[in-house]
């Protein structure tokens, strides 16, 4: 499913083109979670355990990236005050 993944990444990248640096990191995390969700669902539909596992992995990594971005934003806001 690399072509599906590439299409999703391209679509999400175009949607976030006007975002700031912090927003881009959050967008990247959100897009990775979304792609993972789609991959996992595609793995369910096709019966591909490998695709399902890859999707779950991407969902978790996207969640971690999102949490790290939240911490960075919190620290940045605290330093600016």
C-alpha positions in Angstrom: 0.0 0.0 0.0 2.9 2.5 -0.5 0.9 4.4 -3.2 -2.0 4.9 -0.8 0.4 6.1 1.9 2.1 8.4 -0.4 -1.2 9.9 -1.6 -2.3 10.5 2.0 0.9 12.1 2.9 0.8 14.4 -0.1 -2.8 15.4 0.6 -2.1 16.1 4.2 1.1 18.0 3.4 -0.8 20.3 0.9 -3.5 20.9 3.5 -0.9 22.1 6.1 1.2 24.2 3.7 0.5 27.6 5.4 1.2 26.5 9.0 3.9 27.7 11.4 6.8 25.5 12.5 5.0 24.3 15.7 1.8 23.7 13.8 3.7 21.7 11.2 5.1 19.4 13.8 1.6 18.8 15.2 0.3 18.4 11.7 3.0 15.9 10.9 2.1 13.9 14.0 -1.6 14.1 13.2 -1.0 13.0 9.7 1.1 10.0 10.8 -1.7 9.0 13.2 -4.3 9.3 10.4 -2.2 7.4 7.9 -1.6 4.7 10.6 -5.3 4.5 11.2 -6.0 4.1 7.5 -3.2 1.5 7.1 -4.6 -0.5 10.1 -8.1 -0.4 8.6 -6.7 -1.5 5.2 -4.9 -4.3 6.9 -8.2 -5.4 8.5 -10.0 -5.3 5.2 -7.3 -7.2 3.2 -6.3 -9.6 6.0 -2.7 -8.3 6.0 -1.3 -8.6 9.5 1.9 -6.8 8.3 -0.1 -3.7 7.1 -2.3 -3.7 10.2 0.8 -3.8 12.5 2.5 -1.1 10.5 -0.6 1.0 10.8 -0.8 0.5 14.6 2.9 1.4 14.8 2.4 4.7 12.9 -0.6 5.5 15.1 1.5 5.1 18.2 4.5 7.0 16.8 2.2 9.9 15.7 0.7 10.0 19.2 4.1 10.2 20.8 5.2 13.0 18.4 2.0 14.9 19.2 2.7 14.6 23.0 6.3 15.8 22.5 5.0 18.7 20.4 2.6 19.6 23.2 5.5 19.6 25.8 7.6 21.8 23.5 4.7 24.2 23.1 4.2 24.3 26.9 7.9 25.0 27.6 8.1 27.6 24.9 5.0 29.4 26.3 6.5 29.3 29.8 9.8 30.7 28.7 8.1 33.6 26.8 6.2 34.7 29.9 
